[in-house]
Amino acid sequence: MTDHDHSHEHGATCSHGHDHTHSHGFLGLGHHDHDTGPVVEARYRKVLWIVLAANAAMFLVEIGAGLKGLSMALLADALDFAGDAGNIAISLLVLSAVQSVRAKASLFKVACMVAFSLWVGVATIGQLINGTVPRPEIMGIVSVLAIAVNLGSAAFLYRYRSGDSNVMSVWLCARNDAIGNVMVMVAAVIVWLTGSNIADAVVALLMVALGLSAAWRITRQAMGELRAH
């Protein structure tokens, strides 16, 4: 994938300063100083705070809607919002750290993403067995709101989609959320037309697959950064 290739190349390049006191930091966010670590562009930090607030708010909205509407797809998306908020919070904490620390933070995020994905997968299979049918009107309304929030977040983060594994993880989560919300809305329509919970379960499992795919990409990038360091 083009973004991945570019981000891997850029991240590896920025881990070496050689004999220069300063070299370009990731994504052009600043400069890398071997004594103090990267000096991060203030605008990127501000963007992360905005996206963090939006994700935390949508977690509260979707967890309530998912429980009320009996939708595993909404609950999966709610926990995804929570994971993204935690992801961004960690990014803010390590934003000015050296690359090895940022890479290790990325691997911690990966562990959380995998744990979340496995939980959603197991819960979705359980709901399929129980035959619980979600409420499509709640799914539809909340998914439209979530799409608006995630598209806004993705637009803010698009400029910063390439860089080290820590930066890339934030972008991939925002992108996957936008895709997932569209799928939830489609599932709501199908549940409304068929009265079946299958579409809800399929979307939840597809979101699990997206999360695991992103986790694999971030792991490869982070391990490469640690080897380069």
C-alpha positions in Angstrom: 0.0 0.0 0.0 1.4 3.4 -0.9 0.8 5.1 2.4 2.5 2.2 4.2 5.6 2.1 2.0 6.0 5.9 2.3 5.5 5.9 6.0 7.9 3.0 6.6 10.6 4.7 4.5 10.1 8.0 6.2 10.0 6.6 9.7 13.3 4.6 9.1 15.0 7.6 7.6 14.2 9.8 10.5 15.7 7.5 13.1 19.2 8.3 12.0 20.8 11.7 12.5 24.5 10.6 11.8 26.9 13.5 12.4 24.3 16.3 12.1 23.0 17.9 15.3 19.5 18.2 13.8 17.8 16.2 11.1 14.2 16.3 9.8 11.6 14.9 12.2 8.8 12.6 11.2 6.2 14.1 8.9 8.0 17.5 8.9 6.5 18.0 12.3 9.8 19.5 13.5 13.4 18.6 13.9 15.1 15.7 15.7 17.7 16.6 18.3 19.7 13.6 19.7 19.8 15.2 23.2 16.2 16.4 23.5 14.2 14.3 21.0 11.9 15.6 18.3 10.4 19.1 18.6 6.8 18.5 17.5 4.7 21.0 15.5 2.2 22.6 17.8 -0.6 22.3 15.2 -0.4 18.5 15.2 -0.7 18.5 19.0 -3.8 20.7 18.8 -5.3 18.4 16.1 -4.8 15.4 18.4 -6.6 17.2 21.3 -9.6 18.0 19.0 -9.8 14.4 17.7 -9.4 13.0 21.3 -12.3 15.1 22.5 -14.5 14.0 19.6 -13.7 10.3 20.1 -14.4 10.4 23.8 -17.8 12.1 23.3 -18.8 9.6 20.6 -17.8 6.7 22.9 -20.3 7.9 25.5 -23.0 8.3 22.8 -22.5 5.0 21.2 -22.1 2.8 24.3 -25.5 4.1 25.5 -27.0 3.6 22.0 -25.5 0.2 21.5 -26.9 -1.1 24.9 -30.3 0.5 24.3 -30.4 -0.7 20.6 -29.0 -4.2 21.3 -26.5 -3.6 18.4 -23.1 -5.4 18.5 -22.0 -3.2 15.6 -22.6 -0.1 17.6 -21.0 -1.5 20.7 -18.0 -2.5 18.6 -17.8 1.0 17.2 -18.2 2.5 20.7 -15.3 0.5 22.1 -13.4 1.4 18.9 -14.0 5.1 19.8 -12.7 4.4 23.3 -9.7 2.7 21.9 -9.0 5.6 19.6 -9.3 8.0 22.5 -6.7 6.0 24.4 -4.5 5.7 21.3 -4.5 9.5 20.9 -3.9 10.1 24.6 -0.8 7.8 24.5 0.3 9.6 21.3 0.1 12.9 23.1 2.1 11.5 26.0 5.0 10.3 23.9 4.8 12.9 21.1 8.1 14.5 22.1 9.8 11.3 23.1 12.6 9.6 21.1 11.7 7.2 18.4 12.3 4.0 20.4 9.9 5.2 23.1 7.2 6.1 20.4 7.7 2.7 18.8 7.2 0.8 22.1 4.1 2.9 22.7 2.8 1.8 19.3 3.3 -1.8 20.3 1.3 -1.3 23.5 -1.5 0.2 21.4 -1.4 -2.9 19.2 -1.9 -5.1 22.2 -5.0 -3.1 23.2 -6.4 -3.2 19.6 -6.0 -7.0 19.4 -7.6 -7.5 22.8 -10.5 -5.3 21.8 -11.0 -7.1 18.5 -11.0 -10.5 20.1 -13.6 -9.4 22.6 -15.9 -8.0 20.0 -15.5 -11.2 17.9 -16.5 -13.5 20.8 -19.4 -11.2 21.8 -20.7 -11.1 18.3 -20.7 -14.8 17.9 -22.6 -15.0 21.2 -25.3 -12.6 20.0 -25.7 -14.6 16.7 -26.3 -17.8 18.8 -28.8 -16.0 21.0 -30.7 -14.5 18.0 -31.0 -11.0 19.5 -32.2 -8.5 16.8 -30.9 -5.0 17.2 -33.0 -1.8 16.7 -32.3 -0.5 13.3 -33.6 3.1 13.9 -31.0 3.6 16.7 -28.3 2.1 14.6 -29.1 4.4 11.7 -29.3 7.6 13.6 -26.1 7.1 15.7 -24.1 5.8 12.7 -24.9 9.0 10.8 -23.6 11.1 13.7 -20.5 8.8 14.0 -19.8 9.2 10.3 -19.8 12.9 10.6 -17.4 12.8 13.6 -15.0 10.3 12.0 -14.9 12.1 8.6 -14.1 15.3 10.4 -11.3 13.5 12.4 -10.0 11.9 9.3 -9.9 15.2 7.5 -7.9 16.8 10.4 -5.5 13.9 10.4 -5.1 13.4 6.6 -2.1 15.7 6.5 -0.4 13.5 9.1 -1.2 10.1 7.6 2.5 9.3 7.0 5.2 9.1 9.5 6.4 6.8 12.3 4.3 4.0 13.7 2.8 6.2 16.4 1.6 8.8 13.9 0.4 6.1 11.5 -1.6 4.3 14.2 -3.7 7.5 14.8 -4.5 7.9 11.1 -5.3 4.2 10.5 -7.8 4.2 13.5 -9.5 7.3 12.2 -9.7 5.9 8.7 -11.0 2.5 9.9 -13.7 4.2 12.0 -15.0 6.2 9.1 -15.3 2.9 7.0 -16.8 1.1 10.0 -19.5 3.8 10.5 -20.6 3.5 6.9 -20.9 -0.3 7.3 -23.0 0.2 10.5 -25.4 2.4 8.6 -25.7 -0.1 5.8 -26.3 -2.9 8.4 -29.1 -0.8 10.0 -30.9 -0.6 6.6 -30.5 -4.4 6.1 -31.7 -5.2 9.7 -34.7 -2.9 9.1 -35.6 -4.7 5.8 -35.0 -8.3 7.0 -35.6 -8.3 10.8 -32.4 -10.4 11.1 -29.3 -9.8 13.2 -26.9 -11.3 10.6 -26.0 -8.0 9.0 -25.2 -6.5 12.4 -23.0 -9.4 13.2 -21.2 -9.4 9.8 -20.4 -5.7 10.2 -19.0 -6.2 13.7 -16.8 -9.0 12.5 -15.6 -6.9 9.5 -14.6 -4.2 11.9 -12.7 -6.8 13.9 -10.8 -7.8 10.7 -10.1 -4.1 10.0 -8.7 -3.6 13.5 -6.5 -6.7 13.2 -5.2 -5.6 9.8 -4.3 -2.2 11.2 -2.6 -3.8 14.2 -0.4 -5.9 11.9 0.7 -2.9 9.8 1.5 -0.9 12.9 3.5 -3.8 14.4 5.6 -4.2 11.3 6.3 -0.5 11.3 7.2 -0.3 15.0 9.5 -3.3 14.9 11.3 -1.8 11.9 11.8 1.4 13.9 13.1 -0.4 16.9 15.6 -2.4 14.7 16.7 0.9 13.0 17.1 2.5 16.4 
